[in-house]
Amino acid sequence: MHTDSVQWILEVNKSDIAYIVGLFDAYDDFAVVRTLDPARGHIELMMSPDYIDEVAQLVDRLAGEIPLRILKQ
């Protein structure tokens, strides 16, 4: 486990993964998105502890647009 970053794992529709990657890229790289299991739609958000609040707000807004579930926070 990294001590200099925070990792969240989300489950999303696999068809939404590219959209999520693009969204986080557009938001000044609040988090890096890594696909863990594309078949299951499991992605990891890796962020600096300094950006947890911003990422949480973005994930909340995203949950209003697309189905997602936080598996690990």
Buried (B, 14 or more C-beta within 10 A) or exposed (E): EEEEBBBBBBBBEBEBBEBBBEBBEEEEEBBBBEBEEEEEBBBBBBBBEEBBEBBBEBBEEBBEEEEBEEBEE
